[in-house]
């Protein structure tokens, strides 16, 4: 063998046509997941450097980007998110380009993009730096996911591209609630609410004897209260079915790439059963497959899922000894999910096609 994995990746991107995009002086968002601190299955910075270097070779101006998380963790605001990225090895020096947290310090910097053919989402709330980019490159770690079956190009773009309010819209109807056991009744959420939807009321659930309360009739689901809360007491409700979640993710992904050149890369390695948002990762459930690339994110996700489902189960993984009830690794891991709803809906709204021709290099 004369090529290492990064050299093979470069050859793949060239053969898949990435250089056909006119990158000249274009701001190019490389949408990636920087990995939750404690997780070691996320994509290494080396992969991002291959992509960034090629964009620069073609005259483009690349930057790595992601949006803040909705849940409490190591990437819930812009500063923590950058700390997590640096901890996991991402920097200007390791990747050759800068990092921008697309929805800003508190997850509130967003653009509103009408969704063409949207059935569940009419106007997506997308991180502003992603919305401002001229070209979108998605670089994702393909793996299992507890809510969507798997996480691939569509989830990287859709859920990853949504601001805090966008993530609430995908997960639920976007109405947060306060946890009395964590609330210190400081009023920060109330002061940051532009719609007078939050009040401080008496309660017996904490030492303060008071807690914040959200009036869902007034709340618009902007997420400012979540960003403002110093104790992480304000939480979004996760009340959508997984099918609705998958469809909303597809519509958000369509908004991210709408009217822009885009290219999509999936690294099907370290096949962990859950999302890289976890602060840990389980053993891979199937062998490494390789790296896939396409201009069509729907075909890409379908091809990756098919390729993974052709692989044997690895001994010692979460699937070892599990009955193959569904003839589908992802559904065997998370029986309550059905990833097909995401790619089917993405095809329905015109984002791409599930049909593909697999060219092996």
PyMOL commands that set and color helices and strands:
alter all, ss='L'
color gray80, all
select helices_A, chain A and resi 5-15+18-20+45-57+78-87+92-95+128-132+153-161+164-171+188-192+224-228+242-257+297-309+329-333+340-348
alter helices_A, ss='H'
color red, helices_A
select strands_A, chain A and resi 27-31+61-66+98-101+110-114+123-127+135-141+143-145+149-151+176-178+198-202+210-214+234-236+261-268+290-294
alter strands_A, ss='S'
color yellow, strands_A
deselect
rebuild
show_as cartoon
